[in-house]
Amino acid sequence: MQDLPSPDASRVTKQLPNQRWQISPVQTELVHQLSQATGLSPLLAQVLINRGIETPEQAKVYLNPESELMPPPMDEFPDLAISVDMLTEAIAEQTKIAICGDYDADGMTSTALLLRALRWFDADVDYAIPSRMKDGYGINRRIVEEFAAEGVGLILTVDNGISAHEAIATAVELGITIIITDHHDLPPELPEADAILNPKLLPESSPYRGVAGVGVAYILAVSLAQDLGKLQGLTAQLLELFTLGTIADLASLTGINRRWLKRGLRQLPQSQLTGVQALIQMAGVQENQKALKPEDIGFKLGPRINAIGRISDPQIVIELLTTTDQGVALERAMQCEQINQQRQQICAQIEQEAIAYIEESQLPWQEERVLVVVQPDWHHGVIGIVASRLVERYGVPVFIGTYEGEEQEDIRGSARGIPEFNVFEALLSCEDLLGKFGGHKAAGGFSLPTENLTVFQKTLSNFAHECLQPEHLKPLVVIDTQIDLEQINRQFYQQIDLLHPCGIGNPDPVFWTPNVRVVEQRIVGNGHLKLTISQDNQSVRIQGIAWRWGEYFPLPKLVDIAYKLRENTFNGSTNIELEIIGIRLPESPPSANSSQKTSEFYYNQRRYTCSLVDSLNELRIRNPQGKVLAIQKGQRTGLLGVKREDAKKVDVTKPPYYQLIKAATKALQLK
C-alpha cells in the first residue's frame, strides 16, 4: 500500500457524498440515570436511549436477553401444533417428506437445518431448491409435480411459499400435505395450505415477529424434537444454522432473534458442524474469539454462502452444511471461496456499467424520486447487490433489471429501498404490470414483460411521490452521539461489545466528531480510502477506512466525520479504527465552533483550561497535571481523573470543586 502522489491542481475530484445527517438529541438526565444503573459510559447510555431503551429494567433485558421470560412458540404460532402433529405422523409412517427451499443464504440454511433435524429423527426426507436462472423464486408447479412423481406425501416450504397460490393448489389437488414456513409479507389472500407458519401472522408485539425463514424452520425443528423427545445433541447444531441464516438475511436483531443470536455467536468459534468449521477457516475469520461478531457473518461467511445461490448450484451449500466428512466440507468451502471471488468481479463490473449508464443518460432520478435501470446481459443473480450500492450512492429507491428471452421480451429484476419507502407496497401498486414479485419493506424481486417497462417506471414514480419528499433523496446517516477521539480506547470498545449483536433493528453505534484533521490519506485495495485522523488540542491519532470512497480522494484537510468503531488485526496486532460512513465540510470552523467553547483561567495561582461541550451538556476542567474534572449540567457529582474509564466520582458541591466550576464558568462567559 504505497502512498499516492499528491494530486495536481488540474485533477477533478468528485464532491463529498451528498448525505443528510440525523443526529440524535442528547437526553442528559436520562443518560445519567441509565449510566448509573448499567455501568455503561454515558455515551453508550445515549445509544440505548436512541434504541428506545429508557428504563433500567429495559436496559437489563437488552444487555442480558436471557433474563426475559419469553412465551412458548406454541402459544404464538397458531398452526405450529398441527404442523408438529403432521410431521410426527409422517415420520412414524415413513411418509416421504420433501423440503422446497430457496437459493439465498436464508433459504439454504433453512433447508440444511430441516434436513439435519429430519434425518436426526430418521425421517425419509429429500429436498429441492428452485433454479434462480430457470425457475426464479419460490415453489412452483413443476417442482410439486416432480415431488408427486417421486411419491412425496408431505411438502415443507422454507423461506418461500406464502404467495405461491398455483403451486400450493397443485399440491392439494394431488393429495399432498403441504406446510408453508415463510417470513415474507402476506399477500391479500393466503394459499390453501394444510398449515402456515409465518411471523407476519403474529401481532406486532410478539417477540417472534422478526424471525427470518431460518428462524421459522428452527422453531419448527425444535418444537418437533421436543415432541419426539430427541432434543439432546440437536439444538446446538440447529442454533448455528439459525445464526448464520438470520444475520446473512439481514433479519431484525431484536426480540427472540437477539436472545438466540447472542447464544449462537458465542458457539460458532467452536462450531460442531464440519462445514461451518471449514467455512470459518476458508474465510479467514479469527477462530480464537470468544464469540463471532455479526460482521464476521455479514461480510465474510454470509457472502460466501450467498454467492453460491447467486451464480452457482445451491447443492454445494446444502452439502457443506450437512456433511460430516472433513474432506467434502473443505472441498465445498473452497468452492464457496472461488465462486464468491467471481461474484465480486461480476458485481464490480455491473456497478461500473450501471453508474456510467445513469450518468451518461442523465436519468432524472431526483425528479422521478426513484431510479429504474434496465440493461441487457447483466447477471440477475447479483443485481440485488448492485441495487444496494446504487441506493448508497444516489439515496433513492432502486429497481434494477436485465432482459431475458431470445427477443428480450421479459425483464427480471431486484429492488432496494430507503427508510421512507416500502418496496413490497411499491411492487403491489404495480401488480397488474408484473409477472411474479415478492419481498418486504426493504427489498424485493420482480419480473415483467418488456412492453410494460415505461408504465412500470411511471407507476413507481407516482408511488414514490406519495411517500418521499425532496429532502429524503439523500443517503441518510443516523448518528447516535458526539465523541472526542481521545475517548476511544480498548475499554470503551469492550463496552460496545455488550450492545451486540448489532445489525438491522439494532444498528451499530454511530459516533461523530467535528472539525477533525485529515493528517494522511491514500487509496488502498479496490478503491477504498485509508485515513489518519487527528483532533485539535489532542495528541491522539487514529486510523480510519472509508469503503469504496476512493472517488472522493483527496478529502479536504478539515471535515466532520461520522463513523462506527471496528477492530483491525494486522500482523498479529489488533487496533481500534474508524469505519467512516459519513463525511461533510465543517458547519463551523474550530475557532467559531459552538459545540465546544474553550478558555483558560487561574485559581490559587495555578493555570487551568476548561471547555464546554454543548452536545453533551458537559463542563470539563483540566489541571496542569492533566487531570480532568467533567461535570454534566444539573448534576451534583462529577468525574475526576486522567482517563474517563479510571476516573473517580466526586461531589462537586464541595470545595475545591465548587470554586473551580464557578471560575471556569466565568472564564467561558467572558470568552
PyMOL commands that set and color helices and strands:
alter all, ss='L'
color gray80, all
select helices_A, chain A and resi 28-38+42-50+56-63+65-67+73-76+80-92+105-120+141-149+165-173+199-201+213-228+235-248+255-270+274-283+294-311+315-322+326-361+365-368+383-394+423-428+431-433+450-467+470-472+485-487+490-497+550-552+590-592+614-616+644-646+657-670
alter helices_A, ss='H'
color red, helices_A
select strands_A, chain A and resi 20-23+97-100+125-128+154-158+177-181+195-197+371-375+398-404+410-416+437-439+443-449+476-479+481-482+511-524+528-535+541-546+558-570+573-584+596-603+606-613+618-622+628-632+637-641+648-651
alter strands_A, ss='S'
color yellow, strands_A
deselect
rebuild
show_as cartoon
